[in-house]
Amino acid sequence: MPSSPSAAPVEQLRDNAKRLEAALSVGLANPTVKAVHELRAATRRVEAQLALLAMVPGLPSWKPTAEKLQRRLDKLRRIAGRVRDCDVQEKLLKDQDHAMRSAPEAATPLDKAQTKLRKKVAKNRQRRERKLLAAIEQQLPKLARDTEAVLACLKPAAEQQVPVNHLLGTIESHIERMLQSREHGEEHLHDLRKAAKRARYQCESLPGPQAAALAKRLEQLQDAGGSWHDLLDLATVCHEELGPEHPFSRVIEHCRDEHLDDFLADLEDFRSRHTHRQTSVAKRKPRQHAAGDLGRAAAKGRRRLRAK
């Protein structure tokens, strides 16, 4: 039998840090939609790699030094995320796939509402972009310094090889615990989406077909959750700008709820296939049957939103 592949997580951290530095430089020069997306993704990859290193036993003391780096990454990711939110909302409002216009609630013309919201989003984007550029300029040299400090602590283990099976087992256990949690509601679903994204980035840093296959499945789960959460954010913007009773707000709510049902179905499918509680492979449930505790909690959340 072929031996299990091994990973070099310290070297992977260095590679991800270089990618982040490059993404920050590009974003500072020209904060386009693509540049901001890659900047945010690069930030998350470094954070995911730090979390992966925490799974490795026997490393030199490095976590206290990494705390400062983590705080800087958190700050940059949040600021970049606000710009990215505007970019996603602008894309949704273009309605290129006609999902909004085909919603049952779209009985009245939507052009005026879409135009008003797009102007609001564009204004928000300009303001948030300025904050992002200021943050990059301020944090770029400090990030490089703090990253080098972490890598200096880990230098004795720079070439340490870790079995991929060990890391994958730990990643899957963390996801499994979250899927079996008794927590409910939108916040928990959001946490599940973020956990899937982090686990995906961790798997993508590991060699071998097993890691690649799990990364692909996690990406599908992450995408389903992301589609729901993007529309959840857009619904909030609609409520603030147009009011919850406006026909366009209802259209966005309908699209949001459809994507929520898709996400819940994907979660149920992932749970049935990737937790130890069930051994049989379950087929994906249709959207209307994706109930369970998560579905009931989400439905209550939808009713609360409509009641506001």
VEXTORNU-997660 format. One record per residue (C-alpha): residue number from 1; residue in three letters; x, y, z. Coordinates in pm, 1 decimal, always signed. Layout:
BEGIN
@i->NUM&aa->ALA&east->X&north->Y&up->Z
...
This chain:
BEGIN
@i->1&aa->MET&east->+0.0&north->+0.0&up->+0.0
@i->2&aa->PRO&east->+128.8&north->+351.6&up->-73.6
@i->3&aa->SER&east->+230.2&north->+548.5&up->+232.6
@i->4&aa->SER&east->+13.5&north->+836.8&up->+349.8
@i->5&aa->PRO&east->+136.9&north->+1177.9&up->+230.1
@i->6&aa->SER&east->+285.8&north->+1425.1&up->+472.0
@i->7&aa->ALA&east->+251.2&north->+1802.2&up->+497.2
@i->8&aa->ALA&east->+493.8&north->+2078.2&up->+596.7
@i->9&aa->PRO&east->+258.3&north->+2325.0&up->+768.5
@i->10&aa->VAL&east->+526.6&north->+2575.4&up->+871.4
@i->11&aa->GLU&east->+646.2&north->+2613.3&up->+513.1
@i->12&aa->GLN&east->+286.5&north->+2642.2&up->+399.0
@i->13&aa->LEU&east->+237.6&north->+2928.6&up->+644.9
@i->14&aa->ARG&east->+531.8&north->+3109.0&up->+488.2
@i->15&aa->ASP&east->+388.0&north->+3056.3&up->+139.0
@i->16&aa->ASN&east->+45.7&north->+3185.0&up->+244.6
@i->17&aa->ALA&east->+203.3&north->+3487.6&up->+412.1
@i->18&aa->LYS&east->+381.9&north->+3573.8&up->+86.5
@i->19&aa->ARG&east->+53.0&north->+3547.1&up->-102.2
@i->20&aa->LEU&east->-109.7&north->+3779.7&up->+148.7
@i->21&aa->GLU&east->+168.3&north->+4035.2&up->+119.5
@i->22&aa->ALA&east->+132.8&north->+4032.2&up->-259.4
@i->23&aa->ALA&east->-247.2&north->+4063.9&up->-236.7
@i->24&aa->LEU&east->-215.6&north->+4359.3&up->+0.4
@i->25&aa->SER&east->+23.3&north->+4535.7&up->-236.2
@i->26&aa->VAL&east->-210.2&north->+4481.5&up->-532.2
@i->27&aa->GLY&east->-511.6&north->+4594.2&up->-331.1
@i->28&aa->LEU&east->-333.7&north->+4909.2&up->-218.3
@i->29&aa->ALA&east->-243.1&north->+4996.7&up->-575.2
@i->30&aa->ASN&east->-584.7&north->+4923.1&up->-727.2
@i->31&aa->PRO&east->-866.1&north->+4794.6&up->-501.7
@i->32&aa->THR&east->-1075.9&north->+4632.2&up->-774.0
@i->33&aa->VAL&east->-1344.7&north->+4374.6&up->-704.0
@i->34&aa->LYS&east->-1100.6&north->+4093.5&up->-781.9
@i->35&aa->ALA&east->-818.6&north->+4247.9&up->-577.6
@i->36&aa->VAL&east->-1035.8&north->+4288.9&up->-267.8
@i->37&aa->HIS&east->-1167.4&north->+3933.8&up->-300.0
@i->38&aa->GLU&east->-815.0&north->+3790.4&up->-328.4
@i->39&aa->LEU&east->-693.9&north->+4006.4&up->-39.5
@i->40&aa->ARG&east->-968.8&north->+3878.5&up->+187.6
@i->41&aa->ALA&east->-916.2&north->+3517.7&up->+78.8
@i->42&aa->ALA&east->-540.5&north->+3546.6&up->+137.8
@i->43&aa->THR&east->-607.0&north->+3679.3&up->+487.7
@i->44&aa->ARG&east->-833.6&north->+3385.6&up->+563.1
@i->45&aa->ARG&east->-576.8&north->+3139.1&up->+429.1
@i->46&aa->VAL&east->-314.9&north->+3265.8&up->+672.9
@i->47&aa->GLU&east->-567.3&north->+3243.8&up->+956.7
@i->48&aa->ALA&east->-660.7&north->+2891.1&up->+850.8
@i->49&aa->GLN&east->-295.7&north->+2789.8&up->+845.5
@i->50&aa->LEU&east->-241.7&north->+2926.2&up->+1195.5
@i->51&aa->ALA&east->-537.9&north->+2717.2&up->+1311.2
@i->52&aa->LEU&east->-392.3&north->+2414.6&up->+1131.9
@i->53&aa->LEU&east->-58.7&north->+2462.8&up->+1308.5
@i->54&aa->ALA&east->-244.2&north->+2453.0&up->+1639.8
@i->55&aa->MET&east->-329.8&north->+2089.0&up->+1552.2
@i->56&aa->VAL&east->+37.5&north->+1992.8&up->+1524.6
@i->57&aa->PRO&east->+189.1&north->+1848.2&up->+1842.9
@i->58&aa->GLY&east->+541.7&north->+1917.8&up->+1959.8
@i->59&aa->LEU&east->+600.1&north->+2258.2&up->+1801.5
@i->60&aa->PRO&east->+817.0&north->+2522.3&up->+1972.9
@i->61&aa->SER&east->+634.7&north->+2791.4&up->+2167.1
@i->62&aa->TRP&east->+473.3&north->+3017.1&up->+1904.8
@i->63&aa->LYS&east->+112.2&north->+3087.5&up->+2000.6
@i->64&aa->PRO&east->+176.0&north->+3395.1&up->+2221.9
@i->65&aa->THR&east->+367.8&north->+3556.3&up->+1934.2
@i->66&aa->ALA&east->+91.9&north->+3463.7&up->+1689.3
@i->67&aa->GLU&east->-176.8&north->+3641.8&up->+1892.1
@i->68&aa->LYS&east->-63.1&north->+3984.5&up->+1771.3
@i->69&aa->LEU&east->-57.2&north->+3862.7&up->+1412.5
@i->70&aa->GLN&east->-404.9&north->+3716.4&up->+1451.4
@i->71&aa->ARG&east->-542.9&north->+4047.4&up->+1578.1
@i->72&aa->ARG&east->-402.9&north->+4231.2&up->+1276.0
@i->73&aa->LEU&east->-545.4&north->+3969.9&up->+1040.3
@i->74&aa->ASP&east->-886.2&north->+3995.5&up->+1208.1
@i->75&aa->LYS&east->-890.6&north->+4372.3&up->+1166.9
@i->76&aa->LEU&east->-788.5&north->+4366.3&up->+800.7
@i->77&aa->ARG&east->-1028.4&north->+4084.9&up->+715.0
@i->78&aa->ARG&east->-1323.9&north->+4267.9&up->+869.6
@i->79&aa->ILE&east->-1247.9&north->+4593.2&up->+686.3
@i->80&aa->ALA&east->-1191.3&north->+4412.8&up->+355.8
@i->81&aa->GLY&east->-1508.5&north->+4213.6&up->+419.0
@i->82&aa->ARG&east->-1717.4&north->+4530.0&up->+429.8
@i->83&aa->VAL&east->-1587.5&north->+4630.6&up->+87.3
@i->84&aa->ARG&east->-1643.3&north->+4278.9&up->-41.8
@i->85&aa->ASP&east->-2002.8&north->+4287.7&up->+87.7
@i->86&aa->CYS&east->-2068.6&north->+4591.5&up->-132.1
@i->87&aa->ASP&east->-1919.4&north->+4417.4&up->-435.3
@i->88&aa->VAL&east->-2138.5&north->+4111.4&up->-378.9
@i->89&aa->GLN&east->-2449.8&north->+4325.6&up->-327.0
@i->90&aa->GLU&east->-2379.8&north->+4516.3&up->-648.2
@i->91&aa->LYS&east->-2354.7&north->+4187.0&up->-836.9
@i->92&aa->LEU&east->-2677.3&north->+4057.3&up->-683.2
@i->93&aa->LEU&east->-2863.5&north->+4376.4&up->-767.9
@i->94&aa->LYS&east->-2766.4&north->+4346.3&up->-1133.2
@i->95&aa->ASP&east->-2978.1&north->+4027.3&up->-1125.4
@i->96&aa->GLN&east->-2793.3&north->+3878.5&up->-1420.5
@i->97&aa->ASP&east->-2957.4&north->+3538.7&up->-1371.0
@i->98&aa->HIS&east->-3305.0&north->+3700.8&up->-1337.6
@i->99&aa->ALA&east->-3361.4&north->+3527.0&up->-1003.9
@i->100&aa->MET&east->-3521.2&north->+3836.5&up->-854.0
@i->101&aa->ARG&east->-3743.0&north->+3916.5&up->-1150.0
@i->102&aa->SER&east->-3877.7&north->+3560.7&up->-1152.5
@i->103&aa->ALA&east->-3969.3&north->+3561.7&up->-782.9
@i->104&aa->PRO&east->-4345.5&north->+3539.9&up->-709.4
@i->105&aa->GLU&east->-4328.4&north->+3871.2&up->-520.6
@i->106&aa->ALA&east->-4190.9&north->+4054.1&up->-827.2
@i->107&aa->ALA&east->-4532.3&north->+4166.9&up->-945.4
@i->108&aa->THR&east->-4435.1&north->+4534.0&up->-975.2
@i->109&aa->PRO&east->-4144.1&north->+4691.9&up->-1167.1
@i->110&aa->LEU&east->-3822.8&north->+4670.1&up->-968.2
@i->111&aa->ASP&east->-3601.3&north->+4907.5&up->-1165.6
@i->112&aa->LYS&east->-3642.0&north->+5212.5&up->-941.5
@i->113&aa->ALA&east->-3576.5&north->+5016.7&up->-624.0
@i->114&aa->GLN&east->-3274.1&north->+4844.2&up->-775.3
@i->115&aa->THR&east->-3130.5&north->+5174.9&up->-895.3
@i->116&aa->LYS&east->-3178.6&north->+5333.9&up->-553.8
@i->117&aa->LEU&east->-3011.4&north->+5043.9&up->-377.9
@i->118&aa->ARG&east->-2722.4&north->+5029.1&up->-624.4
@i->119&aa->LYS&east->-2652.0&north->+5398.4&up->-563.0
@i->120&aa->LYS&east->-2656.5&north->+5332.6&up->-188.3
@i->121&aa->VAL&east->-2422.5&north->+5034.8&up->-224.7
@i->122&aa->ALA&east->-2184.1&north->+5231.2&up->-449.4
@i->123&aa->LYS&east->-2166.9&north->+5511.4&up->-193.5
@i->124&aa->ASN&east->-2097.0&north->+5262.7&up->+84.5
@i->125&aa->ARG&east->-1828.9&north->+5099.3&up->-130.2
@i->126&aa->GLN&east->-1641.5&north->+5426.8&up->-181.4
@i->127&aa->ARG&east->-1644.5&north->+5505.4&up->+188.7
@i->128&aa->ARG&east->-1536.4&north->+5157.4&up->+291.8
@i->129&aa->GLU&east->-1267.2&north->+5143.9&up->+23.8
@i->130&aa->ARG&east->-1101.6&north->+5452.3&up->+172.4
@i->131&aa->LYS&east->-1095.2&north->+5285.5&up->+513.1
@i->132&aa->LEU&east->-948.5&north->+4969.1&up->+362.9
@i->133&aa->LEU&east->-668.8&north->+5155.5&up->+184.9
@i->134&aa->ALA&east->-580.3&north->+5339.5&up->+504.5
@i->135&aa->ALA&east->-577.1&north->+5011.3&up->+697.9
@i->136&aa->ILE&east->-356.1&north->+4836.6&up->+441.2
@i->137&aa->GLU&east->-107.6&north->+5121.8&up->+437.9
@i->138&aa->GLN&east->-91.4&north->+5118.1&up->+815.2
@i->139&aa->GLN&east->-87.3&north->+4742.3&up->+868.5
@i->140&aa->LEU&east->+128.9&north->+4615.5&up->+581.2
@i->141&aa->PRO&east->+471.5&north->+4669.3&up->+746.0
@i->142&aa->LYS&east->+339.7&north->+4555.9&up->+1084.1
@i->143&aa->LEU&east->+193.4&north->+4238.6&up->+934.9
@i->144&aa->ALA&east->+525.9&north->+4155.0&up->+771.1
@i->145&aa->ARG&east->+707.4&north->+4210.1&up->+1100.8
@i->146&aa->ASP&east->+463.2&north->+4001.1&up->+1305.1
@i->147&aa->THR&east->+461.2&north->+3720.8&up->+1047.1
@i->148&aa->GLU&east->+838.9&north->+3699.3&up->+1054.0
@i->149&aa->ALA&east->+828.4&north->+3686.7&up->+1433.7
@i->150&aa->VAL&east->+595.1&north->+3386.6&up->+1420.8
@i->151&aa->LEU&east->+806.6&north->+3212.7&up->+1158.7
@i->152&aa->ALA&east->+1119.1&north->+3277.2&up->+1367.9
@i->153&aa->CYS&east->+954.9&north->+3098.1&up->+1661.8
@i->154&aa->LEU&east->+868.9&north->+2806.5&up->+1433.2
@i->155&aa->LYS&east->+1206.1&north->+2792.9&up->+1258.6
@i->156&aa->PRO&east->+1322.5&north->+2477.7&up->+1446.5
@i->157&aa->ALA&east->+1018.8&north->+2299.1&up->+1301.2
@i->158&aa->ALA&east->+1036.2&north->+2453.8&up->+953.5
@i->159&aa->GLU&east->+1095.7&north->+2118.7&up->+784.9
@i->160&aa->GLN&east->+877.8&north->+1910.2&up->+1015.6
@i->161&aa->GLN&east->+651.2&north->+1670.9&up->+825.9
@i->162&aa->VAL&east->+308.8&north->+1585.5&up->+962.9
@i->163&aa->PRO&east->+94.8&north->+1294.5&up->+836.2
@i->164&aa->VAL&east->-196.3&north->+1428.6&up->+635.7
@i->165&aa->ASN&east->-427.0&north->+1165.2&up->+786.5
@i->166&aa->HIS&east->-369.1&north->+1312.0&up->+1131.8
@i->167&aa->LEU&east->-455.7&north->+1663.8&up->+1019.4
@i->168&aa->LEU&east->-759.1&north->+1554.8&up->+816.7
@i->169&aa->GLY&east->-892.0&north->+1358.3&up->+1112.1
@i->170&aa->THR&east->-868.3&north->+1665.5&up->+1333.8
@i->171&aa->ILE&east->-1032.6&north->+1889.5&up->+1071.7
@i->172&aa->GLU&east->-1321.3&north->+1646.2&up->+1023.0
@i->173&aa->SER&east->-1369.1&north->+1608.0&up->+1398.5
@i->174&aa->HIS&east->-1404.6&north->+1983.3&up->+1439.0
@i->175&aa->ILE&east->-1664.3&north->+2005.1&up->+1160.6
@i->176&aa->GLU&east->-1847.4&north->+1704.1&up->+1303.7
@i->177&aa->ARG&east->-1870.7&north->+1865.2&up->+1648.3
@i->178&aa->MET&east->-2021.5&north->+2177.8&up->+1494.8
@i->179&aa->LEU&east->-2273.5&north->+1977.1&up->+1294.0
@i->180&aa->GLN&east->-2382.9&north->+1792.8&up->+1606.1
@i->181&aa->SER&east->-2409.9&north->+2110.1&up->+1813.1
@i->182&aa->ARG&east->-2737.4&north->+2193.3&up->+1981.9
@i->183&aa->GLU&east->-2700.7&north->+2556.6&up->+1877.2
@i->184&aa->HIS&east->-2960.1&north->+2689.4&up->+1631.9
@i->185&aa->GLY&east->-3045.0&north->+2997.0&up->+1432.8
@i->186&aa->GLU&east->-2878.0&north->+3225.8&up->+1183.7
@i->187&aa->GLU&east->-2567.0&north->+3289.9&up->+1391.5
@i->188&aa->HIS&east->-2493.1&north->+2918.5&up->+1417.8
@i->189&aa->LEU&east->-2551.0&north->+2870.8&up->+1044.0
@i->190&aa->HIS&east->-2311.6&north->+3157.6&up->+979.0
@i->191&aa->ASP&east->-2052.7&north->+2991.9&up->+1205.6
@i->192&aa->LEU&east->-2095.6&north->+2664.6&up->+1014.9
@i->193&aa->ARG&east->-2034.2&north->+2844.7&up->+686.7
@i->194&aa->LYS&east->-1717.8&north->+3007.9&up->+821.6
@i->195&aa->ALA&east->-1597.7&north->+2676.7&up->+965.2
@i->196&aa->ALA&east->-1647.6&north->+2509.3&up->+625.7
@i->197&aa->LYS&east->-1447.2&north->+2785.7&up->+458.7
@i->198&aa->ARG&east->-1160.4&north->+2757.7&up->+706.0
@i->199&aa->ALA&east->-1156.2&north->+2377.9&up->+681.3
@i->200&aa->ARG&east->-1156.5&north->+2402.9&up->+301.7
@i->201&aa->TYR&east->-851.4&north->+2631.4&up->+305.6
@i->202&aa->GLN&east->-678.1&north->+2395.1&up->+545.4
@i->203&aa->CYS&east->-748.1&north->+2096.3&up->+321.2
@i->204&aa->GLU&east->-626.7&north->+2286.0&up->+14.8
@i->205&aa->SER&east->-291.2&north->+2334.4&up->+187.4
@i->206&aa->LEU&east->-249.4&north->+1958.3&up->+226.0
@i->207&aa->PRO&east->-121.8&north->+1716.5&up->-41.2
@i->208&aa->GLY&east->-303.5&north->+1405.8&up->-159.3
@i->209&aa->PRO&east->-636.6&north->+1310.8&up->-316.7
@i->210&aa->GLN&east->-816.1&north->+1263.7&up->+15.1
@i->211&aa->ALA&east->-751.7&north->+1624.0&up->+117.9
@i->212&aa->ALA&east->-847.3&north->+1749.7&up->-228.8
@i->213&aa->ALA&east->-1176.9&north->+1558.2&up->-223.9
@i->214&aa->LEU&east->-1272.6&north->+1690.9&up->+118.2
@i->215&aa->ALA&east->-1177.9&north->+2044.7&up->+12.6
@i->216&aa->LYS&east->-1412.7&north->+2020.0&up->-284.6
@i->217&aa->ARG&east->-1703.9&north->+1900.0&up->-71.3
@i->218&aa->LEU&east->-1640.2&north->+2177.1&up->+181.2
@i->219&aa->GLU&east->-1629.1&north->+2436.1&up->-96.0
@i->220&aa->GLN&east->-1973.9&north->+2325.6&up->-212.2
@i->221&aa->LEU&east->-2106.2&north->+2362.5&up->+141.8
@i->222&aa->GLN&east->-1935.1&north->+2699.4&up->+181.0
@i->223&aa->ASP&east->-2079.2&north->+2827.0&up->-148.2
@i->224&aa->ALA&east->-2432.5&north->+2728.6&up->-48.6
@i->225&aa->GLY&east->-2394.9&north->+2904.4&up->+284.9
@i->226&aa->GLY&east->-2236.3&north->+3206.2&up->+122.0
@i->227&aa->SER&east->-2522.6&north->+3249.1&up->-124.4
@i->228&aa->TRP&east->-2770.6&north->+3248.2&up->+163.2
@i->229&aa->HIS&east->-2569.4&north->+3486.8&up->+378.9
@i->230&aa->ASP&east->-2511.4&north->+3733.5&up->+94.0
@i->231&aa->LEU&east->-2887.3&north->+3760.7&up->+45.4
@i->232&aa->LEU&east->-2939.3&north->+3785.8&up->+421.2
@i->233&aa->ASP&east->-2711.4&north->+4091.1&up->+423.6
@i->234&aa->LEU&east->-2883.0&north->+4237.9&up->+117.5
@i->235&aa->ALA&east->-3222.2&north->+4191.7&up->+283.2
@i->236&aa->THR&east->-3096.2&north->+4395.8&up->+578.2
@i->237&aa->VAL&east->-2986.8&north->+4674.0&up->+342.1
@i->238&aa->CYS&east->-3327.8&north->+4663.7&up->+171.2
@i->239&aa->HIS&east->-3511.4&north->+4687.7&up->+503.4
@i->240&aa->GLU&east->-3303.6&north->+4986.4&up->+607.9
@i->241&aa->GLU&east->-3331.2&north->+5169.6&up->+276.1
@i->242&aa->LEU&east->-3677.7&north->+5072.2&up->+149.3
@i->243&aa->GLY&east->-3857.6&north->+4930.8&up->+452.4
@i->244&aa->PRO&east->-3950.8&north->+4568.1&up->+521.5
@i->245&aa->GLU&east->-4290.8&north->+4599.1&up->+351.7
@i->246&aa->HIS&east->-4154.5&north->+4725.0&up->+20.1
@i->247&aa->PRO&east->-4214.5&north->+4480.7&up->-269.3
@i->248&aa->PHE&east->-3843.2&north->+4465.6&up->-346.6
@i->249&aa->SER&east->-3766.5&north->+4374.8&up->+15.7
@i->250&aa->ARG&east->-4011.6&north->+4086.3&up->-22.6
@i->251&aa->VAL&east->-3837.3&north->+3974.2&up->-340.2
@i->252&aa->ILE&east->-3501.3&north->+3965.8&up->-164.6
@i->253&aa->GLU&east->-3655.1&north->+3777.7&up->+128.7
@i->254&aa->HIS&east->-3795.3&north->+3517.2&up->-110.3
@i->255&aa->CYS&east->-3454.0&north->+3466.8&up->-275.0
@i->256&aa->ARG&east->-3287.3&north->+3457.9&up->+67.1
@i->257&aa->ASP&east->-3526.4&north->+3190.4&up->+193.8
@i->258&aa->GLU&east->-3477.5&north->+2976.1&up->-116.8
@i->259&aa->HIS&east->-3101.4&north->+2984.2&up->-70.9
@i->260&aa->LEU&east->-3139.7&north->+2912.7&up->+299.2
@i->261&aa->ASP&east->-3334.8&north->+2596.5&up->+216.1
@i->262&aa->ASP&east->-3060.3&north->+2493.5&up->-26.7
@i->263&aa->PHE&east->-2797.3&north->+2549.8&up->+243.7
@i->264&aa->LEU&east->-2995.2&north->+2346.0&up->+495.6
@i->265&aa->ALA&east->-3029.0&north->+2062.5&up->+245.2
@i->266&aa->ASP&east->-2653.1&north->+2069.9&up->+184.0
@i->267&aa->LEU&east->-2587.2&north->+2064.7&up->+556.9
@i->268&aa->GLU&east->-2811.7&north->+1763.0&up->+605.8
@i->269&aa->ASP&east->-2643.0&north->+1585.5&up->+317.3
@i->270&aa->PHE&east->-2296.0&north->+1668.0&up->+447.7
@i->271&aa->ARG&east->-2391.9&north->+1556.7&up->+798.2
@i->272&aa->SER&east->-2526.6&north->+1222.9&up->+677.6
@i->273&aa->ARG&east->-2212.6&north->+1153.7&up->+475.5
@i->274&aa->HIS&east->-1942.9&north->+1289.3&up->+703.5
@i->275&aa->THR&east->-2038.6&north->+1222.6&up->+1060.9
@i->276&aa->HIS&east->-1989.9&north->+899.2&up->+1248.5
@i->277&aa->ARG&east->-2348.1&north->+891.7&up->+1368.7
@i->278&aa->GLN&east->-2470.2&north->+746.9&up->+1038.5
@i->279&aa->THR&east->-2299.3&north->+487.0&up->+825.2
@i->280&aa->SER&east->-2526.7&north->+478.7&up->+522.2
@i->281&aa->VAL&east->-2485.4&north->+725.3&up->+240.0
@i->282&aa->ALA&east->-2794.6&north->+946.9&up->+226.9
@i->283&aa->LYS&east->-2922.5&north->+1108.4&up->-86.9
@i->284&aa->ARG&east->-2960.1&north->+1484.0&up->-91.0
@i->285&aa->LYS&east->-3298.7&north->+1584.3&up->+44.2
@i->286&aa->PRO&east->-3521.2&north->+1804.5&up->-167.0
@i->287&aa->ARG&east->-3540.0&north->+2166.6&up->-62.0
@i->288&aa->GLN&east->-3886.4&north->+2146.7&up->+92.7
@i->289&aa->HIS&east->-3788.1&north->+1850.4&up->+313.2
@i->290&aa->ALA&east->-3475.7&north->+2009.4&up->+459.8
@i->291&aa->ALA&east->-3638.5&north->+2064.0&up->+794.8
@i->292&aa->GLY&east->-3494.7&north->+1929.0&up->+1119.8
@i->293&aa->ASP&east->-3380.7&north->+2150.7&up->+1403.6
@i->294&aa->LEU&east->-3179.2&north->+2380.2&up->+1178.2
@i->295&aa->GLY&east->-3472.1&north->+2423.7&up->+940.5
@i->296&aa->ARG&east->-3718.9&north->+2501.3&up->+1218.3
@i->297&aa->ALA&east->-3480.7&north->+2748.7&up->+1378.3
@i->298&aa->ALA&east->-3421.2&north->+2921.0&up->+1046.3
@i->299&aa->ALA&east->-3793.9&north->+2939.3&up->+976.8
@i->300&aa->LYS&east->-3844.3&north->+3109.5&up->+1313.6
@i->301&aa->GLY&east->-3566.5&north->+3353.0&up->+1218.6
@i->302&aa->ARG&east->-3744.9&north->+3432.6&up->+891.4
@i->303&aa->ARG&east->-4069.2&north->+3501.5&up->+1077.0
@i->304&aa->ARG&east->-3885.9&north->+3733.0&up->+1315.8
@i->305&aa->LEU&east->-3739.3&north->+3924.6&up->+1023.1
@i->306&aa->ARG&east->-4082.2&north->+3973.3&up->+867.7
@i->307&aa->ALA&east->-4225.7&north->+4086.4&up->+1201.0
@i->308&aa->LYS&east->-3975.3&north->+4371.8&up->+1233.1
